[in-house]
C-alpha cells in the first residue's frame, strides 16, 4: 500500500495539532489496548496504521469519543451490577 503522508491526513482531520492528538490516541488503542486495526497492517507500526485509518476516514475524533463514552457506560454498568450483587449477598 502507498505510504501515508501527513499532508493527506491533515486534510481529513483539519489541522496538524488535532491530527497528532487523534493519531496518537488511536495508535495507543491499537498498540496497548489491543483494538483491531481497520486497515491492512502490512507489518506497519501502530502510528502508521492510525494515520492510514484517519486518511481513509475510518476513524475520527468524534467516533473515538463516542466509542470511549460507550465503553465507559458499559464499565459503569458492570460496576453497579457488581455492587448490587455484593449488597444482595450481605442481606
mmCIF file as gemmi writes it, N, C-alpha and C atoms, coordinates in Angstrom:
data_model
loop_
_atom_site.group_PDB
_atom_site.id
_atom_site.type_symbol
_atom_site.label_atom_id
_atom_site.label_alt_id
_atom_site.label_comp_id
_atom_site.label_asym_id
_atom_site.label_entity_id
_atom_site.label_seq_id
_atom_site.pdbx_PDB_ins_code
_atom_site.Cartn_x
_atom_site.Cartn_y
_atom_site.Cartn_z
_atom_site.occupancy
_atom_site.B_iso_or_equiv
_atom_site.pdbx_formal_charge
_atom_site.auth_seq_id
_atom_site.auth_asym_id
_atom_site.pdbx_PDB_model_num
ATOM 1 N N . UNK Axp A 1 ? 0.843 -1.174 0 1 0 ? 1 A 1
ATOM 2 C CA . UNK Axp A 1 ? 0 0 0 1 0 ? 1 A 1
ATOM 3 C C . UNK Axp A 1 ? 0.888 1.236 0 1 0 ? 1 A 1
ATOM 4 N N . UNK Axp A 2 ? 0.418 2.306 -0.597 1 0 ? 2 A 1
ATOM 5 C CA . UNK Axp A 2 ? 1.192 3.536 -0.685 1 0 ? 2 A 1
ATOM 6 C C . UNK Axp A 2 ? 1.443 4.112 0.703 1 0 ? 2 A 1
ATOM 7 N N . UNK Axp A 3 ? 2.541 4.832 0.794 1 0 ? 3 A 1
ATOM 8 C CA . UNK Axp A 3 ? 2.872 5.456 2.076 1 0 ? 3 A 1
ATOM 9 C C . UNK Axp A 3 ? 1.854 6.53 2.414 1 0 ? 3 A 1
ATOM 10 N N . UNK Axp A 4 ? 1.639 6.691 3.679 1 0 ? 4 A 1
ATOM 11 C CA . UNK Axp A 4 ? 0.725 7.718 4.158 1 0 ? 4 A 1
ATOM 12 C C . UNK Axp A 4 ? 1.52 9 4.35 1 0 ? 4 A 1
ATOM 13 N N . UNK Axp A 5 ? 1.012 10.094 3.833 1 0 ? 5 A 1
ATOM 14 C CA . UNK Axp A 5 ? 1.67 11.37 4.072 1 0 ? 5 A 1
ATOM 15 C C . UNK Axp A 5 ? 0.877 12.151 5.106 1 0 ? 5 A 1
ATOM 16 N N . UNK Axp A 6 ? 1.586 12.919 5.882 1 0 ? 6 A 1
ATOM 17 C CA . UNK Axp A 6 ? 0.944 13.713 6.92 1 0 ? 6 A 1
ATOM 18 C C . UNK Axp A 6 ? -0.01 14.717 6.284 1 0 ? 6 A 1
ATOM 19 N N . UNK Axp A 7 ? 0.37 15.255 5.134 1 0 ? 7 A 1
ATOM 20 C CA . UNK Axp A 7 ? -0.476 16.247 4.47 1 0 ? 7 A 1
ATOM 21 C C . UNK Axp A 7 ? -1.84 15.666 4.116 1 0 ? 7 A 1
ATOM 22 N N . UNK Axp A 8 ? -1.864 14.432 3.635 1 0 ? 8 A 1
ATOM 23 C CA . UNK Axp A 8 ? -3.143 13.796 3.297 1 0 ? 8 A 1
ATOM 24 C C . UNK Axp A 8 ? -4.006 13.619 4.541 1 0 ? 8 A 1
ATOM 25 N N . UNK Axp A 9 ? -3.382 13.217 5.63 1 0 ? 9 A 1
ATOM 26 C CA . UNK Axp A 9 ? -4.132 13.008 6.871 1 0 ? 9 A 1
ATOM 27 C C . UNK Axp A 9 ? -4.599 14.339 7.465 1 0 ? 9 A 1
ATOM 28 N N . UNK Axp A 10 ? -3.784 15.387 7.34 1 0 ? 10 A 1
ATOM 29 C CA . UNK Axp A 10 ? -4.174 16.705 7.853 1 0 ? 10 A 1
ATOM 30 C C . UNK Axp A 10 ? -5.418 17.192 7.133 1 0 ? 10 A 1
ATOM 31 N N . UNK Axp A 11 ? -5.498 16.946 5.836 1 0 ? 11 A 1
ATOM 32 C CA . UNK Axp A 11 ? -6.674 17.367 5.069 1 0 ? 11 A 1
ATOM 33 C C . UNK Axp A 11 ? -7.947 16.739 5.619 1 0 ? 11 A 1
ATOM 34 N N . UNK Axp A 12 ? -7.862 15.531 6.121 1 0 ? 12 A 1
ATOM 35 C CA . UNK Axp A 12 ? -9.043 14.833 6.645 1 0 ? 12 A 1
ATOM 36 C C . UNK Axp A 12 ? -9.411 15.297 8.053 1 0 ? 12 A 1
ATOM 37 N N . UNK Axp A 13 ? -8.399 15.635 8.868 1 0 ? 13 A 1
ATOM 38 C CA . UNK Axp A 13 ? -8.635 15.967 10.274 1 0 ? 13 A 1
ATOM 39 C C . UNK Axp A 13 ? -8.894 17.462 10.472 1 0 ? 13 A 1
ATOM 40 N N . UNK Axp A 14 ? -8.162 18.294 9.778 1 0 ? 14 A 1
ATOM 41 C CA . UNK Axp A 14 ? -8.38 19.731 9.917 1 0 ? 14 A 1
ATOM 42 C C . UNK Axp A 14 ? -7.108 20.512 10.17 1 0 ? 14 A 1
ATOM 43 N N . UNK Axp A 15 ? -6.335 20.095 11.173 1 0 ? 15 A 1
ATOM 44 C CA . UNK Axp A 15 ? -5.055 20.764 11.424 1 0 ? 15 A 1
ATOM 45 C C . UNK Axp A 15 ? -4.073 19.773 12.034 1 0 ? 15 A 1
ATOM 46 N N . UNK Axp A 16 ? -2.807 20.154 12.018 1 0 ? 16 A 1
ATOM 47 C CA . UNK Axp A 16 ? -1.744 19.247 12.47 1 0 ? 16 A 1
ATOM 48 C C . UNK Axp A 16 ? -1.866 18.886 13.947 1 0 ? 16 A 1
ATOM 49 N N . UNK Axp A 17 ? -2.311 19.825 14.75 1 0 ? 17 A 1
ATOM 50 C CA . UNK Axp A 17 ? -2.386 19.585 16.187 1 0 ? 17 A 1
ATOM 51 C C . UNK Axp A 17 ? -3.441 18.526 16.512 1 0 ? 17 A 1
ATOM 52 N N . UNK Axp A 18 ? -4.6 18.664 15.911 1 0 ? 18 A 1
ATOM 53 C CA . UNK Axp A 18 ? -5.644 17.653 16.108 1 0 ? 18 A 1
ATOM 54 C C . UNK Axp A 18 ? -5.21 16.312 15.538 1 0 ? 18 A 1
ATOM 55 N N . UNK Axp A 19 ? -4.497 16.349 14.413 1 0 ? 19 A 1
ATOM 56 C CA . UNK Axp A 19 ? -4.006 15.11 13.808 1 0 ? 19 A 1
ATOM 57 C C . UNK Axp A 19 ? -3.102 14.367 14.779 1 0 ? 19 A 1
ATOM 58 N N . UNK Axp A 20 ? -2.192 15.077 15.416 1 0 ? 20 A 1
ATOM 59 C CA . UNK Axp A 20 ? -1.27 14.444 16.366 1 0 ? 20 A 1
ATOM 60 C C . UNK Axp A 20 ? -2.044 13.817 17.518 1 0 ? 20 A 1
ATOM 61 N N . UNK Axp A 21 ? -3.008 14.559 18.065 1 0 ? 21 A 1
ATOM 62 C CA . UNK Axp A 21 ? -3.778 14.047 19.2 1 0 ? 21 A 1
ATOM 63 C C . UNK Axp A 21 ? -4.593 12.809 18.83 1 0 ? 21 A 1
ATOM 64 N N . UNK Axp A 22 ? -5.295 12.879 17.709 1 0 ? 22 A 1
ATOM 65 C CA . UNK Axp A 22 ? -6.161 11.769 17.312 1 0 ? 22 A 1
ATOM 66 C C . UNK Axp A 22 ? -5.334 10.56 16.893 1 0 ? 22 A 1
ATOM 67 N N . UNK Axp A 23 ? -4.263 10.788 16.128 1 0 ? 23 A 1
ATOM 68 C CA . UNK Axp A 23 ? -3.424 9.674 15.676 1 0 ? 23 A 1
ATOM 69 C C . UNK Axp A 23 ? -2.745 8.989 16.862 1 0 ? 23 A 1
ATOM 70 N N . UNK Axp A 24 ? -2.262 9.767 17.817 1 0 ? 24 A 1
ATOM 71 C CA . UNK Axp A 24 ? -1.611 9.175 18.994 1 0 ? 24 A 1
ATOM 72 C C . UNK Axp A 24 ? -2.606 8.364 19.813 1 0 ? 24 A 1
ATOM 73 N N . UNK Axp A 25 ? -3.794 8.903 19.96 1 0 ? 25 A 1
ATOM 74 C CA . UNK Axp A 25 ? -4.835 8.188 20.722 1 0 ? 25 A 1
ATOM 75 C C . UNK Axp A 25 ? -5.191 6.87 20.051 1 0 ? 25 A 1
ATOM 76 N N . UNK Axp A 26 ? -5.359 6.9 18.733 1 0 ? 26 A 1
ATOM 77 C CA . UNK Axp A 26 ? -5.706 5.676 18.002 1 0 ? 26 A 1
ATOM 78 C C . UNK Axp A 26 ? -4.536 4.687 18.022 1 0 ? 26 A 1
ATOM 79 N N . UNK Axp A 27 ? -3.316 5.186 17.867 1 0 ? 27 A 1
ATOM 80 C CA . UNK Axp A 27 ? -2.145 4.302 17.899 1 0 ? 27 A 1
ATOM 81 C C . UNK Axp A 27 ? -2.041 3.601 19.251 1 0 ? 27 A 1
ATOM 82 N N . UNK Axp A 28 ? -2.335 4.327 20.344 1 0 ? 28 A 1
ATOM 83 C CA . UNK Axp A 28 ? -2.34 3.717 21.676 1 0 ? 28 A 1
ATOM 84 C C . UNK Axp A 28 ? -3.398 2.636 21.785 1 0 ? 28 A 1
ATOM 85 N N . UNK Axp A 29 ? -4.571 2.898 21.21 1 0 ? 29 A 1
ATOM 86 C CA . UNK Axp A 29 ? -5.633 1.891 21.234 1 0 ? 29 A 1
ATOM 87 C C . UNK Axp A 29 ? -5.172 0.611 20.549 1 0 ? 29 A 1
ATOM 88 N N . UNK Axp A 30 ? -4.492 0.754 19.438 1 0 ? 30 A 1
ATOM 89 C CA . UNK Axp A 30 ? -4.043 -0.413 18.673 1 0 ? 30 A 1
ATOM 90 C C . UNK Axp A 30 ? -2.907 -1.126 19.402 1 0 ? 30 A 1
ATOM 91 N N . UNK Axp A 31 ? -1.909 -0.365 19.867 1 0 ? 31 A 1
ATOM 92 C CA . UNK Axp A 31 ? -0.706 -0.958 20.453 1 0 ? 31 A 1
ATOM 93 C C . UNK Axp A 31 ? -0.914 -1.482 21.867 1 0 ? 31 A 1
ATOM 94 N N . UNK Axp A 32 ? -1.619 -0.728 22.701 1 0 ? 32 A 1
ATOM 95 C CA . UNK Axp A 32 ? -1.7 -1.063 24.12 1 0 ? 32 A 1
ATOM 96 C C . UNK Axp A 32 ? -3.021 -1.715 24.491 1 0 ? 32 A 1
ATOM 97 N N . UNK Axp A 33 ? -4.111 -1.16 23.983 1 0 ? 33 A 1
ATOM 98 C CA . UNK Axp A 33 ? -5.434 -1.651 24.364 1 0 ? 33 A 1
ATOM 99 C C . UNK Axp A 33 ? -5.887 -2.846 23.54 1 0 ? 33 A 1
ATOM 100 N N . UNK Axp A 34 ? -5.136 -3.191 22.509 1 0 ? 34 A 1
ATOM 101 C CA . UNK Axp A 34 ? -5.469 -4.368 21.72 1 0 ? 34 A 1
ATOM 102 C C . UNK Axp A 34 ? -6.619 -4.192 20.748 1 0 ? 34 A 1
ATOM 103 N N . UNK Axp A 35 ? -6.932 -2.95 20.385 1 0 ? 35 A 1
ATOM 104 C CA . UNK Axp A 35 ? -8 -2.719 19.406 1 0 ? 35 A 1
ATOM 105 C C . UNK Axp A 35 ? -7.544 -3.227 18.044 1 0 ? 35 A 1
ATOM 106 N N . UNK Axp A 36 ? -8.488 -3.752 17.28 1 0 ? 36 A 1
ATOM 107 C CA . UNK Axp A 36 ? -8.166 -4.27 15.957 1 0 ? 36 A 1
ATOM 108 C C . UNK Axp A 36 ? -8.039 -3.136 14.947 1 0 ? 36 A 1
ATOM 109 N N . UNK Axp A 37 ? -6.994 -3.17 14.12 1 0 ? 37 A 1
ATOM 110 C CA . UNK Axp A 37 ? -6.858 -2.171 13.061 1 0 ? 37 A 1
ATOM 111 C C . UNK Axp A 37 ? -7.982 -2.315 12.034 1 0 ? 37 A 1
ATOM 112 N N . UNK Axp A 38 ? -8.363 -1.207 11.441 1 0 ? 38 A 1
ATOM 113 C CA . UNK Axp A 38 ? -9.428 -1.203 10.445 1 0 ? 38 A 1
ATOM 114 C C . UNK Axp A 38 ? -8.889 -1.243 9.02 1 0 ? 38 A 1
ATOM 115 N N . UNK Axp A 39 ? -7.563 -1.291 8.88 1 0 ? 39 A 1
ATOM 116 C CA . UNK Axp A 39 ? -6.91 -1.392 7.575 1 0 ? 39 A 1
ATOM 117 C C . UNK Axp A 39 ? -5.897 -2.528 7.637 1 0 ? 39 A 1
ATOM 118 N N . UNK Axp A 40 ? -5.386 -2.925 6.475 1 0 ? 40 A 1
ATOM 119 C CA . UNK Axp A 40 ? -4.342 -3.949 6.445 1 0 ? 40 A 1
ATOM 120 C C . UNK Axp A 40 ? -3.087 -3.388 7.103 1 0 ? 40 A 1
ATOM 121 N N . UNK Axp A 41 ? -2.441 -4.213 7.924 1 0 ? 41 A 1
ATOM 122 C CA . UNK Axp A 41 ? -1.307 -3.71 8.692 1 0 ? 41 A 1
ATOM 123 C C . UNK Axp A 41 ? 0.014 -3.789 7.943 1 0 ? 41 A 1
ATOM 124 N N . UNK Axp A 42 ? 0.245 -4.823 7.193 1 0 ? 42 A 1
ATOM 125 C CA . UNK Axp A 42 ? 1.481 -4.986 6.421 1 0 ? 42 A 1
ATOM 126 C C . UNK Axp A 42 ? 2.729 -4.732 7.263 1 0 ? 42 A 1
ATOM 127 N N . UNK Axp A 43 ? 2.751 -5.219 8.491 1 0 ? 43 A 1
ATOM 128 C CA . UNK Axp A 43 ? 3.882 -5.043 9.416 1 0 ? 43 A 1
ATOM 129 C C . UNK Axp A 43 ? 4.168 -3.581 9.722 1 0 ? 43 A 1
ATOM 130 N N . UNK Axp A 44 ? 3.162 -2.725 9.62 1 0 ? 44 A 1
ATOM 131 C CA . UNK Axp A 44 ? 3.333 -1.309 9.93 1 0 ? 44 A 1
ATOM 132 C C . UNK Axp A 44 ? 3.251 -1.085 11.43 1 0 ? 44 A 1
ATOM 133 N N . UNK Axp A 45 ? 3.86 -0.015 11.872 1 0 ? 45 A 1
ATOM 134 C CA . UNK Axp A 45 ? 3.779 0.373 13.275 1 0 ? 45 A 1
ATOM 135 C C . UNK Axp A 45 ? 2.398 0.958 13.548 1 0 ? 45 A 1
ATOM 136 N N . UNK Axp A 46 ? 1.981 0.942 14.813 1 0 ? 46 A 1
ATOM 137 C CA . UNK Axp A 46 ? 0.65 1.465 15.153 1 0 ? 46 A 1
ATOM 138 C C . UNK Axp A 46 ? 0.412 2.906 14.708 1 0 ? 46 A 1
ATOM 139 N N . UNK Axp A 47 ? 1.458 3.731 14.727 1 0 ? 47 A 1
ATOM 140 C CA . UNK Axp A 47 ? 1.269 5.119 14.296 1 0 ? 47 A 1
ATOM 141 C C . UNK Axp A 47 ? 0.937 5.212 12.816 1 0 ? 47 A 1
ATOM 142 N N . UNK Axp A 48 ? 1.583 4.393 12.007 1 0 ? 48 A 1
ATOM 143 C CA . UNK Axp A 48 ? 1.302 4.388 10.567 1 0 ? 48 A 1
ATOM 144 C C . UNK Axp A 48 ? -0.102 3.853 10.312 1 0 ? 48 A 1
ATOM 145 N N . UNK Axp A 49 ? -0.481 2.826 11.044 1 0 ? 49 A 1
ATOM 146 C CA . UNK Axp A 49 ? -1.833 2.267 10.905 1 0 ? 49 A 1
ATOM 147 C C . UNK Axp A 49 ? -2.868 3.327 11.263 1 0 ? 49 A 1
ATOM 148 N N . UNK Axp A 50 ? -2.632 4.05 12.357 1 0 ? 50 A 1
ATOM 149 C CA . UNK Axp A 50 ? -3.566 5.099 12.781 1 0 ? 50 A 1
ATOM 150 C C . UNK Axp A 50 ? -3.68 6.188 11.726 1 0 ? 50 A 1
ATOM 151 N N . UNK Axp A 51 ? -2.562 6.613 11.164 1 0 ? 51 A 1
ATOM 152 C CA . UNK Axp A 51 ? -2.604 7.632 10.112 1 0 ? 51 A 1
ATOM 153 C C . UNK Axp A 51 ? -3.346 7.133 8.884 1 0 ? 51 A 1
ATOM 154 N N . UNK Axp A 52 ? -3.135 5.882 8.541 1 0 ? 52 A 1
ATOM 155 C CA . UNK Axp A 52 ? -3.83 5.313 7.383 1 0 ? 52 A 1
ATOM 156 C C . UNK Axp A 52 ? -5.344 5.278 7.634 1 0 ? 52 A 1
ATOM 157 N N . UNK Axp A 53 ? -5.748 4.907 8.842 1 0 ? 53 A 1
ATOM 158 C CA . UNK Axp A 53 ? -7.174 4.882 9.185 1 0 ? 53 A 1
ATOM 159 C C . UNK Axp A 53 ? -7.775 6.287 9.124 1 0 ? 53 A 1
ATOM 160 N N . UNK Axp A 54 ? -7.032 7.27 9.609 1 0 ? 54 A 1
ATOM 161 C CA . UNK Axp A 54 ? -7.51 8.654 9.562 1 0 ? 54 A 1
ATOM 162 C C . UNK Axp A 54 ? -7.621 9.151 8.125 1 0 ? 54 A 1
ATOM 163 N N . UNK Axp A 55 ? -6.626 8.816 7.323 1 0 ? 55 A 1
ATOM 164 C CA . UNK Axp A 55 ? -6.631 9.247 5.923 1 0 ? 55 A 1
ATOM 165 C C . UNK Axp A 55 ? -7.831 8.669 5.174 1 0 ? 55 A 1
ATOM 166 N N . UNK Axp A 56 ? -8.184 7.433 5.488 1 0 ? 56 A 1
ATOM 167 C CA . UNK Axp A 56 ? -9.315 6.782 4.825 1 0 ? 56 A 1
ATOM 168 C C . UNK Axp A 56 ? -10.64 7.103 5.512 1 0 ? 56 A 1
ATOM 169 N N . UNK Axp A 57 ? -10.587 7.962 6.521 1 0 ? 57 A 1
ATOM 170 C CA . UNK Axp A 57 ? -11.765 8.403 7.272 1 0 ? 57 A 1
ATOM 171 C C . UNK Axp A 57 ? -12.526 7.25 7.928 1 0 ? 57 A 1
ATOM 172 N N . UNK Axp A 58 ? -11.787 6.214 8.333 1 0 ? 58 A 1
ATOM 173 C CA . UNK Axp A 58 ? -12.383 5.097 9.064 1 0 ? 58 A 1
ATOM 174 C C . UNK Axp A 58 ? -12.491 5.423 10.548 1 0 ? 58 A 1
ATOM 175 N N . UNK Axp A 59 ? -11.667 6.36 10.993 1 0 ? 59 A 1
ATOM 176 C CA . UNK Axp A 59 ? -11.652 6.781 12.39 1 0 ? 59 A 1
ATOM 177 C C . UNK Axp A 59 ? -11.64 8.306 12.416 1 0 ? 59 A 1
ATOM 178 N N . UNK Axp A 60 ? -12.433 8.878 13.298 1 0 ? 60 A 1
ATOM 179 C CA . UNK Axp A 60 ? -12.418 10.325 13.523 1 0 ? 60 A 1
ATOM 180 C C . UNK Axp A 60 ? -12.405 10.576 15.027 1 0 ? 60 A 1
ATOM 181 N N . UNK Axp A 61 ? -12.138 11.802 15.4 1 0 ? 61 A 1
ATOM 182 C CA . UNK Axp A 61 ? -12.164 12.148 16.823 1 0 ? 61 A 1
ATOM 183 C C . UNK Axp A 61 ? -13.551 11.896 17.397 1 0 ? 61 A 1
ATOM 184 N N . UNK Axp A 62 ? -14.574 12.191 16.611 1 0 ? 62 A 1
ATOM 185 C CA . UNK Axp A 62 ? -15.949 12.012 17.079 1 0 ? 62 A 1
ATOM 186 C C . UNK Axp A 62 ? -16.283 10.538 17.307 1 0 ? 62 A 1
ATOM 187 N N . UNK Axp A 63 ? -15.865 9.674 16.384 1 0 ? 63 A 1
ATOM 188 C CA . UNK Axp A 63 ? -16.164 8.248 16.56 1 0 ? 63 A 1
ATOM 189 C C . UNK Axp A 63 ? -15.394 7.675 17.743 1 0 ? 63 A 1
ATOM 190 N N . UNK Axp A 64 ? -14.173 8.161 17.945 1 0 ? 64 A 1
ATOM 191 C CA . UNK Axp A 64 ? -13.391 7.683 19.081 1 0 ? 64 A 1
ATOM 192 C C . UNK Axp A 64 ? -14.002 8.155 20.396 1 0 ? 64 A 1
ATOM 193 N N . UNK Axp A 65 ? -14.505 9.407 20.428 1 0 ? 65 A 1
ATOM 194 C CA . UNK Axp A 65 ? -15.162 9.914 21.635 1 0 ? 65 A 1
ATOM 195 C C . UNK Axp A 65 ? -16.427 9.125 21.937 1 0 ? 65 A 1
ATOM 196 N N . UNK Axp A 66 ? -17.205 8.828 20.897 1 0 ? 66 A 1
ATOM 197 C CA . UNK Axp A 66 ? -18.447 8.071 21.087 1 0 ? 66 A 1
ATOM 198 C C . UNK Axp A 66 ? -18.148 6.668 21.601 1 0 ? 66 A 1
ATOM 199 N N . UNK Axp A 67 ? -17.119 6.043 21.051 1 0 ? 67 A 1
ATOM 200 C CA . UNK Axp A 67 ? -16.751 4.698 21.493 1 0 ? 67 A 1
ATOM 201 C C . UNK Axp A 67 ? -16.265 4.718 22.94 1 0 ? 67 A 1
ATOM 202 N N . UNK Axp A 68 ? -15.485 5.728 23.295 1 0 ? 68 A 1
ATOM 203 C CA . UNK Axp A 68 ? -14.992 5.842 24.672 1 0 ? 68 A 1
ATOM 204 C C . UNK Axp A 68 ? -16.146 6.044 25.649 1 0 ? 68 A 1
ATOM 205 N N . UNK Axp A 69 ? -17.117 6.855 25.264 1 0 ? 69 A 1
ATOM 206 C CA . UNK Axp A 69 ? -18.283 7.077 26.127 1 0 ? 69 A 1
ATOM 207 C C . UNK Axp A 69 ? -19.09 5.796 26.293 1 0 ? 69 A 1
ATOM 208 N N . UNK Axp A 70 ? -19.235 5.046 25.208 1 0 ? 70 A 1
ATOM 209 C CA . UNK Axp A 70 ? -19.973 3.777 25.259 1 0 ? 70 A 1
ATOM 210 C C . UNK Axp A 70 ? -19.251 2.779 26.165 1 0 ? 70 A 1
ATOM 211 N N . UNK Axp A 71 ? -17.932 2.688 26.037 1 0 ? 71 A 1
ATOM 212 C CA . UNK Axp A 71 ? -17.162 1.771 26.879 1 0 ? 71 A 1
ATOM 213 C C . UNK Axp A 71 ? -17.216 2.187 28.346 1 0 ? 71 A 1
ATOM 214 N N . UNK Axp A 72 ? -17.181 3.493 28.611 1 0 ? 72 A 1
ATOM 215 C CA . UNK Axp A 72 ? -17.274 3.983 29.988 1 0 ? 72 A 1
ATOM 216 C C . UNK Axp A 72 ? -18.629 3.628 30.582 1 0 ? 72 A 1
ATOM 217 N N . UNK Axp A 73 ? -19.679 3.794 29.803 1 0 ? 73 A 1
ATOM 218 C CA . UNK Axp A 73 ? -21.033 3.457 30.26 1 0 ? 73 A 1
ATOM 219 C C . UNK Axp A 73 ? -21.135 1.968 30.584 1 0 ? 73 A 1
ATOM 220 N N . UNK Axp A 74 ? -20.564 1.12 29.724 1 0 ? 74 A 1
ATOM 221 C CA . UNK Axp A 74 ? -20.593 -0.32 29.963 1 0 ? 74 A 1
ATOM 222 C C . UNK Axp A 74 ? -19.817 -0.67 31.227 1 0 ? 74 A 1
ATOM 223 N N . UNK Axp A 75 ? -18.677 -0.012 31.439 1 0 ? 75 A 1
ATOM 224 C CA . UNK Axp A 75 ? -17.87 -0.256 32.633 1 0 ? 75 A 1
ATOM 225 C C . UNK Axp A 75 ? -18.639 0.142 33.888 1 0 ? 75 A 1
ATOM 226 N N . UNK Axp A 76 ? -19.297 1.298 33.834 1 0 ? 76 A 1
ATOM 227 C CA . UNK Axp A 76 ? -20.082 1.743 34.985 1 0 ? 76 A 1
ATOM 228 C C . UNK Axp A 76 ? -21.237 0.791 35.273 1 0 ? 76 A 1
ATOM 229 N N . UNK Axp A 77 ? -21.896 0.309 34.239 1 0 ? 77 A 1
ATOM 230 C CA . UNK Axp A 77 ? -22.996 -0.647 34.409 1 0 ? 77 A 1
ATOM 231 C C . UNK Axp A 77 ? -22.487 -1.913 35.094 1 0 ? 77 A 1
ATOM 232 N N . UNK Axp A 78 ? -21.317 -2.396 34.652 1 0 ? 78 A 1
ATOM 233 C CA . UNK Axp A 78 ? -20.749 -3.602 35.249 1 0 ? 78 A 1
ATOM 234 C C . UNK Axp A 78 ? -20.398 -3.367 36.721 1 0 ? 78 A 1
ATOM 235 N N . UNK Axp A 79 ? -19.864 -2.189 37.026 1 0 ? 79 A 1
ATOM 236 C CA . UNK Axp A 79 ? -19.53 -1.875 38.415 1 0 ? 79 A 1
ATOM 237 C C . UNK Axp A 79 ? -20.784 -1.794 39.282 1 0 ? 79 A 1
ATOM 238 N N . UNK Axp A 80 ? -21.83 -1.151 38.776 1 0 ? 80 A 1
ATOM 239 C CA . UNK Axp A 80 ? -23.088 -1.065 39.529 1 0 ? 80 A 1
ATOM 240 C C . UNK Axp A 80 ? -23.675 -2.448 39.773 1 0 ? 80 A 1
ATOM 241 N N . UNK Axp A 81 ? -23.586 -3.31 38.782 1 0 ? 81 A 1
ATOM 242 C CA . UNK Axp A 81 ? -24.102 -4.669 38.923 1 0 ? 81 A 1
ATOM 243 C C . UNK Axp A 81 ? -23.307 -5.43 39.98 1 0 ? 81 A 1
ATOM 244 N N . UNK Axp A 82 ? -21.988 -5.247 39.979 1 0 ? 82 A 1
ATOM 245 C CA . UNK Axp A 82 ? -21.151 -5.898 40.986 1 0 ? 82 A 1
ATOM 246 C C . UNK Axp A 82 ? -21.505 -5.421 42.39 1 0 ? 82 A 1
ATOM 247 N N . UNK Axp A 83 ? -21.718 -4.123 42.523 1 0 ? 83 A 1
ATOM 248 C CA . UNK Axp A 83 ? -22.101 -3.572 43.827 1 0 ? 83 A 1
ATOM 249 C C . UNK Axp A 83 ? -23.451 -4.119 44.262 1 0 ? 83 A 1
ATOM 250 N N . UNK Axp A 84 ? -24.393 -4.184 43.339 1 0 ? 84 A 1
ATOM 251 C CA . UNK Axp A 84 ? -25.721 -4.718 43.66 1 0 ? 84 A 1
ATOM 252 C C . UNK Axp A 84 ? -25.622 -6.169 44.105 1 0 ? 84 A 1
ATOM 253 N N . UNK Axp A 85 ? -24.767 -6.95 43.462 1 0 ? 85 A 1
ATOM 254 C CA . UNK Axp A 85 ? -24.58 -8.349 43.841 1 0 ? 85 A 1
ATOM 255 C C . UNK Axp A 85 ? -23.985 -8.466 45.242 1 0 ? 85 A 1
ATOM 256 N N . UNK Axp A 86 ? -23.022 -7.615 45.551 1 0 ? 86 A 1
ATOM 257 C CA . UNK Axp A 86 ? -22.401 -7.646 46.877 1 0 ? 86 A 1
ATOM 258 C C . UNK Axp A 86 ? -23.422 -7.28 47.949 1 0 ? 86 A 1
ATOM 259 N N . UNK Axp A 87 ? -24.202 -6.244 47.698 1 0 ? 87 A 1
ATOM 260 C CA . UNK Axp A 87 ? -25.205 -5.8 48.669 1 0 ? 87 A 1
ATOM 261 C C . UNK Axp A 87 ? -26.261 -6.874 48.878 1 0 ? 87 A 1
ATOM 262 N N . UNK Axp A 88 ? -26.71 -7.5 47.8 1 0 ? 88 A 1
ATOM 263 C CA . UNK Axp A 88 ? -27.748 -8.532 47.936 1 0 ? 88 A 1
ATOM 264 C C . UNK Axp A 88 ? -27.212 -9.773 48.649 1 0 ? 88 A 1
ATOM 265 N N . UNK Axp A 89 ? -25.919 -10.067 48.5 1 0 ? 89 A 1
ATOM 266 C CA . UNK Axp A 89 ? -25.325 -11.207 49.199 1 0 ? 89 A 1
ATOM 267 C C . UNK Axp A 89 ? -25.213 -10.948 50.698 1 0 ? 89 A 1
ATOM 268 N N . UNK Axp A 90 ? -25.069 -9.693 51.096 1 0 ? 90 A 1
ATOM 269 C CA . UNK Axp A 90 ? -24.921 -9.347 52.506 1 0 ? 90 A 1
ATOM 270 C C . UNK Axp A 90 ? -26.259 -9.312 53.236 1 0 ? 90 A 1
ATOM 271 N N . UNK Axp A 91 ? -27.341 -9.245 52.515 1 0 ? 91 A 1
ATOM 272 C CA . UNK Axp A 91 ? -28.655 -9.155 53.162 1 0 ? 91 A 1
ATOM 273 C C . UNK Axp A 91 ? -29.187 -10.481 53.557 1 0 ? 91 A 1
